[in-house]
Amino acid sequence: MEEVSVQLSAEEWRVVSGLREIPASPLREMTYEMVVALLEYAREPKCAEMQADGVPCSTPVADCEQCGKVTELLTVLRRGLA
């Protein structure tokens, strides 16, 4: 495993340490894969209106069908965890 040295905010450390605290298991693997997929999507949402210079909206809460679908999915996941 390659080690890295970076400064993290308290919120960033909460995410990293939370992932590290999950015992090695299929659940950890699935959680890790889901977090990575979510981060990849957030970096590049693949909006239909996306162009080479980025997305046309300044925020993912804009009324875009693709962002709306992901926001809805995340809302359902959050409710399921409550």
Salt bridges, closest charged atoms under 4 A:
GLU65 OE2 - LYS69 NZ 3.41
